[in-house]
Amino acid sequence: MRDSVKKVINYYQNLMNIEPYYTYMLGVSMGGYAAIYFAFYTKARAAIVANPQVTFKAAQMHQYQNWERHIREMGTQWVDLDVLAVRSEYKPAIYLEYGSYPADKKGAEYLIKALIESNCLLILRKEEWSGHTVNSLFKNTIEATILFFENEPLRLET
């Protein structure tokens, strides 16, 4: 599945004449997982996410069992993002919003630790959201984050 998604991403990059390094991935919850995963996998410049699923262990803390079931259905395609961050040679920048919902907070803690150890450029916004579903990643936040990342020196090492 990941190669199929990468082909779609590459198709639109080519269509718009955009280099992978000038591509940004955005997502919330499981979409946040995908945004971070594909930022690493496609060498995108950054992922901008809120309350992403991060690890299987943290996902098991959610009150909804369907999340755990969906991750199990992915089989070997699922990779805990903290492990991916440490193992990947390429390090995209990450903007991460998260709240106090136990599964999100625990997942963020795992990811933050791994990203710091991996020397990733990381911007954090910690909120007191008590639930998983929140209104976040507003247009002005996304635009300001992209502007910040675009003014950072290029990090083209693989």
C-alpha positions, 0 to 999 in steps of 0.5 A: 500500500505504501508504494501505491500512496507514494506513486500518487504523491509523486504523480502530483509532485510531478504534475505541479513541478514540485520537488519532494523537499518542498512538499508538506504532509498534513493530517490529524489522528490516523491522518497525522500518522500517515502525514508523518510516515509519508514525510519520512518515506517520500523525503517531504520537507515536513509533516504538520500534524495534530493528535497523530496515532504514533505507536500501537501501544499508545493506540491501545489506550484509546477508548475506541477499540476499532483503532487497535483493530484497524492497526492490527489489520495493517499487519506488517505495514504498521510501523511505530513512528518513534521507531521510524524516526530513529531508524530513518536516515532522512529527517523531515521537520515536524510540527506537532499539536497534542492535548491531554487525552491519555493516548495522544499524550503518551503517543506524543511523548514517545514521538517527541523523545525519538525526534529529539534523539534523532535531531529532527527540527520539531515544533510543539504545541501542547494544549489542554484538550481533554478529548481526541477530536479537536478543532486544530491545525487552523489555516493561519497555523499551517501557513505560519509553520510552512513559512517558518520551515521554508526559512530554515536552511535546507537539510538535504542529507539523505 
